[in-house]
Amino acid sequence: MKKDISRRSFLKLLGGGAVTTAAVLTGCKSKTESKAVSEYARQVEPLIGKMTYRINPKTNEKVSLLGYGMMRLPSKTENKDDYDQEMINRQVDYAIEHGLNYFDTSPVYCQGKSEACTGIALSRHKRSEYFVATKLSNFHPDSQSREGSLAMYHNSMKELQVDYIDYYLLHAIGGGMDEFNRRYIDNGMLDFLLKEREAGRIRNLGFSFHGYKDVFDEVLAMHDKYHWDFVQIELNYLDWDYANEINDRNVDASYLYGELQKYNIPAVIMEPLLGGRLANLPQYLVNELKRRDPERSVASWAFRYAGTPQGVLTVLSGMTYMEHLKDNLLSYCPLKPLNKQEQEYLHGEIAEKIFGLENIPCNDCKYCMPCPYGVDIPAIFIHYNKCKNEGTLPRLKMDDEYAKLRRNYLIGLDRAVPRLRQADHCINCGQCVSHCPQNIRIPRELLKISEFVETLKRNDWMLEKEPKKE
């Protein structure tokens, strides 16, 4: 059989079959097609009627532990924004059939098309069958005026085809209190949203957080005034103790979750897989997890970890393919909670080893996109991280494998990212920096990778060092 089959071709070959491991989902090119077919074939169908639910303490409504993040929607062609509405409808139908009832979107997801796609898919179901979450994503100065923010709020209702929103969020606070006040206080929007909650057009009001600890603490302390119904945080077994260590502008999940517990505020979890990083581990870590439980996917360990704490209301996952959805449903239909020993194994031993890799902490959220100069920022970082995780970064020319690794890296980069969209086209305008939830110094990382690639192209005798994260 032919090797190195593409992910999309493989999915077409299988006709939408299910997946066994998350590594296959991301197109692991070291596998033969026959081996991958065998892994897909071993996947079992998630059971209907077995979804684990958590109770919203305010409304007493049952919320599915798995939530659908509508930010990585399937498209008809690779690297395009022509979203496949028919496939979106099918996946939403399948999710609801299996008990998933929480759908999370935003006016800025999927180049601004996510709410419309979500609304079309959900409007085909009874309103009582789903909860929809969206956000006041007024990042751009033009949308931060009262008029601009009100227009965004009302347009969300229109695009989602609803007359009330179940879960409404102040989107991605954490950059600073000046920004928070500008986006939500000075323009009167938070007062407006409180009145909308009183009127029932917003059922639950909360915020999502990326950023500085003092901002989180100050906004959370406003609970006495605003009575936050929920808070969305990043929680996974790497971020539990290492978020701040990876980037000093981030906060460890153990702290965020602990503070929410003090206030008895339910947590909605984002990035349980860190944009897929915890599903695409180095092979030696995959082997460790497989020895503990051969039947479970690598991704399922992260999902079970995120869903185990009782203060978690739902865990969001962006599921591009039906295979992603099925695998995640298997983790929560029903949830088999991790015991204390398993939790400590993940956020201790496994997380420590991942932290030691020093990857660029890109989650492929695409908040930095589009780049005004066409640079495909996430794809560049993902290719670099993938090669580092697999131990295939070319280092010294004197190494026996240097020529092969050098060639593979450059060819792989050209396949993953068109030449005109690679790192050397970054002009350091900095427009992307303020949009990155992980606070990556994007132009600096792109420059390092550009210099690294240029060194490979020159085929210098010795590479002084590989690019490192800041």
Secondary structure, DSSP 4 states (H G I P E B T S, - for coil): --BS--HHHHHHHHTS---S-HHHHTT-TTSBHHHHHHHHHTPPPPPTT---EEE-TTT--EEESEEEETTS--BSSTT---B-HHHHHHHHHHHHHTT--EEE--TTGGGGTHHHHHHHHHTTS-GGG-EEEEEE---SGGGSSHHHHHHHHHHHHHHHT-SSEEEEEEEEE-S-HHHHIIIIITTSHHHHHHHHHHHTSEEEEEEEE-S-HHHHHHHHTTHHHH--SEEEEE--TTHHHHHHHH-TTS--HHHHHHHHHHHT--EEEE-TTTTTTTTS--HHHHHHHHHH-TTS-HHHHHHHHHH-STTEEEEEEE--SHHHHHHHHHHHTTB-PPPHHHHHIIIIIIHHHHHTT---------TTPSPTT---HHHHHHHHHHHHHTT----BTTSTTHHHHHHHHHHHHHHHS-GGGSGGG-----TTGGG-TT---HHHHHHHHHHHHHHHHHT-SB--------
